[in-house]
C-alpha cells in the first residue's frame, strides 16, 4: 500500500511542479520527477530541520524537490 501511495504522491507532486515551473512532460516523467523530488526535498528539509509528517507535507516536500530538479536540469541543459 505504501508504494501505491508513494506513486500517487509522486504523480501529484510532479504535476504540480510541472505547472509551477512550466515544464513539458508526460505522466511518466511527472511521476519520476515527483518521486525523485520527494527524496531531494526530504534531504533538503532534513538539513534545515523540517520533516513531513502527513500527506500534505509529503506533497509540499516533493513539489519543492521536483521544482529544484527542474531548475537544475534547465541550467545543465544550457
Backbone as a printed PyTorch tensor [residue, N CA C, xyz], in Angstrom:
tensor([[[  0.8230,  -1.1970,   0.0000],
         [  0.0000,   0.0000,   0.0000],
         [  0.8630,   1.2550,   0.0000]],

        [[  2.0250,   1.1940,   0.6640],
         [  2.9150,   2.3530,   0.7280],
         [  3.4750,   2.7330,  -0.6320]],

        [[  3.7140,   1.7300,  -1.4820],
         [  4.2380,   2.0100,  -2.8190],
         [  3.1880,   2.7300,  -3.6520]],

        [[  1.9540,   2.3000,  -3.5380],
         [  0.8740,   2.9370,  -4.3010],
         [  0.6890,   4.3770,  -3.8540]],

        [[  0.7030,   4.6120,  -2.5540],
         [  0.5930,   5.9880,  -2.0270],
         [  1.7740,   6.8240,  -2.5030]],

        [[  2.9630,   6.2410,  -2.5040],
         [  4.1430,   6.9550,  -2.9830],
         [  4.0270,   7.3470,  -4.4460]],

        [[  3.4970,   6.4500,  -5.2640],
         [  3.3090,   6.7600,  -6.6810],
         [  2.2540,   7.8470,  -6.8780]],

        [[  1.1940,   7.7970,  -6.0880],
         [  0.1470,   8.8220,  -6.1960],
         [  0.6870,  10.1790,  -5.7690]],

        [[  1.4020,  10.2060,  -4.6310],
         [  2.0060,  11.4650,  -4.1630],
         [  3.0200,  11.9630,  -5.1820]],

        [[  3.8150,  11.0530,  -5.7580],
         [  4.7900,  11.4380,  -6.7790],
         [  4.1380,  12.0210,  -8.0170]],

        [[  3.0430,  11.4070,  -8.4530],
         [  2.3410,  11.9060,  -9.6320],
         [  1.7540,  13.2910,  -9.3830]],

        [[  1.1110,  13.4570,  -8.2370],
         [  0.5270,  14.7560,  -7.8930],
         [  1.6180,  15.8170,  -7.7830]],

        [[  2.6930,  15.4820,  -7.0950],
         [  3.7870,  16.4330,  -6.8930],
         [  4.4620,  16.7920,  -8.2070]],

        [[  4.6960,  15.8080,  -9.0490],
         [  5.3170,  16.0660, -10.3440],
         [  4.4570,  16.9520, -11.2250]],

        [[  3.1440,  16.7250, -11.1980],
         [  2.2350,  17.5630, -11.9890],
         [  2.2180,  19.0020, -11.4780]],

        [[  2.1760,  19.1540, -10.1760],
         [  2.1770,  20.4980,  -9.5890],
         [  3.4860,  21.2100,  -9.9140]],

        [[  4.6080,  20.5100,  -9.7750],
         [  5.9060,  21.1130, -10.0850],
         [  6.0030,  21.4680, -11.5650]],

        [[  5.4550,  20.6190, -12.4360],
         [  5.4520,  20.9080, -13.8650],
         [  4.6640,  22.1650, -14.1930]],

        [[  3.5440,  22.3540, -13.5090],
         [  2.7330,  23.5600, -13.7220],
         [  3.4640,  24.7920, -13.1910]],

        [[  4.0420,  24.6690, -11.9970],
         [  4.7510,  25.8070, -11.3910],
         [  5.9280,  26.2410, -12.2540]],

        [[  6.6990,  25.2550, -12.7250],
         [  7.9140,  25.5520, -13.4900],
         [  7.6590,  25.6330, -14.9980]],

        [[  6.4000,  25.4750, -15.4120],
         [  6.0230,  25.4860, -16.8300],
         [  6.8760,  24.4990, -17.6240]],

        [[  6.9670,  23.2940, -17.0910],
         [  7.7530,  22.2330, -17.7050],
         [  6.8500,  21.3750, -18.5740]],

        [[  7.4130,  20.8550, -19.6480],
         [  6.6460,  19.9920, -20.5300],
         [  7.0990,  18.5550, -20.3080]],

        [[  6.1640,  17.6750, -20.1440],
         [  6.4870,  16.2700, -19.9470],
         [  5.2250,  15.4630, -19.7490]],

        [[  5.3560,  14.1710, -19.9120],
         [  4.2090,  13.2960, -19.7720],
         [  4.0310,  12.8260, -18.3380]],

        [[  3.0690,  11.9190, -18.1650],
         [  2.7460,  11.4030, -16.8380],
         [  3.9060,  10.6420, -16.2250]],

        [[  4.5910,   9.8530, -17.0270],
         [  5.7020,   9.0570, -16.5090],
         [  6.8020,   9.9770, -15.9920]],

        [[  7.1170,  10.9870, -16.7630],
         [  8.1510,  11.9410, -16.3420],
         [  7.7280,  12.6660, -15.0670]],

        [[  6.4600,  13.0470, -14.9790],
         [  5.9660,  13.7270, -13.7850],
         [  6.0420,  12.8320, -12.5570]],

        [[  5.6960,  11.5650, -12.7130],
         [  5.7720,  10.6410, -11.5890],
         [  7.2160,  10.4750, -11.1310]],

        [[  8.1140,  10.2950, -12.0860],
         [  9.5360,  10.1420, -11.7390],
         [ 10.0670,  11.4110, -11.0760]],

        [[  9.7210,  12.5690, -11.6350],
         [ 10.1470,  13.8360, -11.0350],
         [  9.6070,  13.9920,  -9.6210]],

        [[  8.3620,  13.6230,  -9.4150],
         [  7.7600,  13.7360,  -8.0850],
         [  8.4130,  12.8150,  -7.0780]],

        [[  8.7090,  11.5710,  -7.4810],
         [  9.3380,  10.6210,  -6.5620],
         [ 10.7600,  11.0370,  -6.2340]],

        [[ 11.5400,  11.3470,  -7.2590],
         [ 12.9210,  11.7920,  -7.0170],
         [ 12.9170,  13.1250,  -6.2810]],

        [[ 11.9580,  13.9930,  -6.6180],
         [ 11.8240,  15.2680,  -5.9130],
         [ 11.5150,  15.0710,  -4.4450]],

        [[ 10.7760,  14.0120,  -4.1220],
         [ 10.4950,  13.6990,  -2.7200],
         [ 11.7720,  13.3700,  -1.9560]],

        [[ 12.6610,  12.6090,  -2.5840],
         [ 13.9460,  12.3070,  -1.9470],
         [ 14.7900,  13.5600,  -1.7760]],

        [[ 14.8770,  14.3500,  -2.8510],
         [ 15.6800,  15.5810,  -2.7990],
         [ 15.0990,  16.5510,  -1.7740]],

        [[ 13.7890,  16.7510,  -1.8180],
         [ 13.1370,  17.6470,  -0.8630],
         [ 13.2810,  17.1570,   0.5610]],

        [[ 13.1800,  15.8330,   0.7640],
         [ 13.3550,  15.2620,   2.1000],
         [ 14.7440,  15.5160,   2.6530]],

        [[ 15.7490,  15.3890,   1.7900],
         [ 17.1300,  15.6640,   2.2230],
         [ 17.2930,  17.1390,   2.5540]],

        [[ 16.7960,  18.0080,   1.6660],
         [ 16.9390,  19.4520,   1.8940],
         [ 16.2060,  19.9050,   3.1540]],

        [[ 14.9680,  19.4550,   3.3220],
         [ 14.2210,  19.8450,   4.5090],
         [ 14.8260,  19.2230,   5.7660]],

        [[ 15.4060,  18.0250,   5.6420],
         [ 16.0750,  17.3990,   6.7840],
         [ 17.2870,  18.1790,   7.2360]],

        [[ 18.0090,  18.7530,   6.2780],
         [ 19.1920,  19.5590,   6.6070],
         [ 18.8080,  20.7910,   7.4240]],

        [[ 17.6800,  21.4110,   7.0660],
         [ 17.2820,  22.6250,   7.7930],
         [ 16.3780,  22.3210,   8.9860]],

        [[ 16.0830,  21.0260,   9.2160],
         [ 15.3760,  20.6480,  10.4320],
         [ 13.8730,  20.4690,  10.3130]],

        [[ 13.3430,  20.4380,   9.0970],
         [ 11.9190,  20.2120,   8.9040],
         [ 11.6730,  18.7710,   8.4790]],

        [[ 10.4840,  18.2730,   8.8060],
         [ 10.1370,  16.9080,   8.4330],
         [  8.6510,  16.8380,   8.1070]],

        [[  8.3160,  16.1550,   7.0060],
         [  6.9200,  15.9890,   6.6190],
         [  6.2830,  14.9130,   7.4910]],

        [[  5.1490,  15.2490,   8.0960],
         [  4.5060,  14.2850,   8.9870],
         [  3.1760,  13.7640,   8.4420]],

        [[  2.6820,  14.3340,   7.3620],
         [  1.4280,  13.8590,   6.7690],
         [  1.5270,  13.9340,   5.2530]],

        [[  0.4550,  13.5900,   4.5830],
         [  0.4910,  13.5220,   3.1210],
         [  0.6410,  14.9050,   2.4890]],

        [[  0.0530,  15.9270,   3.0890],
         [  0.1960,  17.2920,   2.5640],
         [  1.6490,  17.7360,   2.6720]],

        [[  2.2790,  17.4570,   3.7980],
         [  3.6960,  17.7810,   3.9620],
         [  4.5650,  17.0310,   2.9760]],

        [[  4.2140,  15.7910,   2.6970],
         [  4.9670,  15.0000,   1.7130],
         [  4.8250,  15.5900,   0.3150]],

        [[  3.6230,  16.0370,  -0.0170],
         [  3.4120,  16.6460,  -1.3320],
         [  4.2000,  17.9450,  -1.4480]],

        [[  4.1660,  18.7650,  -0.4190],
         [  4.9180,  20.0320,  -0.4390],
         [  6.4120,  19.7600,  -0.5750]],

        [[  6.9170,  18.8050,   0.1930],
         [  8.3370,  18.4470,   0.1250],
         [  8.7000,  17.9570,  -1.2710]],

        [[  7.8610,  17.1120,  -1.8470],
         [  8.1230,  16.5800,  -3.1790],
         [  8.0540,  17.6560,  -4.2530]],

        [[  7.1090,  18.5750,  -4.1180],
         [  6.9880,  19.6620,  -5.0940],
         [  8.2290,  20.5480,  -5.0540]],

        [[  8.6910,  20.8940,  -3.8710],
         [  9.8960,  21.7240,  -3.7460],
         [ 11.0970,  20.9980,  -4.3590]],

        [[ 11.2370,  19.7140,  -4.0540],
         [ 12.3390,  18.9390,  -4.6080],
         [ 12.2550,  18.8160,  -6.1210]],

        [[ 11.0570,  18.5740,  -6.6470],
         [ 10.8780,  18.4450,  -8.0960],
         [ 11.1360,  19.7740,  -8.8040]],

        [[ 10.6910,  20.8740,  -8.2170],
         [ 10.9770,  22.1950,  -8.7980],
         [ 12.4760,  22.4450,  -8.8400]],

        [[ 13.1650,  22.0540,  -7.7840],
         [ 14.6200,  22.2030,  -7.7540],
         [ 15.2710,  21.3530,  -8.8370]],

        [[ 14.7900,  20.1400,  -9.0240],
         [ 15.3330,  19.2760, -10.0690],
         [ 15.1000,  19.8530, -11.4610]],

        [[ 13.9140,  20.3970, -11.7040],
         [ 13.6250,  21.0210, -12.9960],
         [ 14.5510,  22.2160, -13.2150]],

        [[ 14.7390,  23.0300, -12.1860],
         [ 15.6110,  24.1990, -12.2680],
         [ 17.0510,  23.7820, -12.6100]],

        [[ 17.5530,  22.7890, -11.8770],
         [ 18.9220,  22.3200, -12.1210],
         [ 19.0470,  21.7130, -13.5240]],

        [[ 18.0370,  20.9350, -13.9300],
         [ 18.0520,  20.3480, -15.2710],
         [ 18.0910,  21.4000, -16.3610]],

        [[ 17.3470,  22.4730, -16.1870],
         [ 17.3610,  23.5550, -17.1830],
         [ 18.7220,  24.2370, -17.2300]],

        [[ 19.3370,  24.4320, -16.0710],
         [ 20.6540,  25.0830, -16.0550],
         [ 21.7290,  24.2000, -16.6860]],

        [[ 21.6200,  22.9040, -16.4870],
         [ 22.6000,  21.9850, -17.0600],
         [ 22.4350,  21.8440, -18.5580]],

        [[ 21.2380,  21.9950, -19.0650],
         [ 20.9760,  21.8450, -20.4990],
         [ 21.4100,  23.0610, -21.3080]],

        [[ 21.6300,  24.1810, -20.6650],
         [ 22.0550,  25.3870, -21.3900],
         [ 23.5100,  25.3500, -21.7330]]])
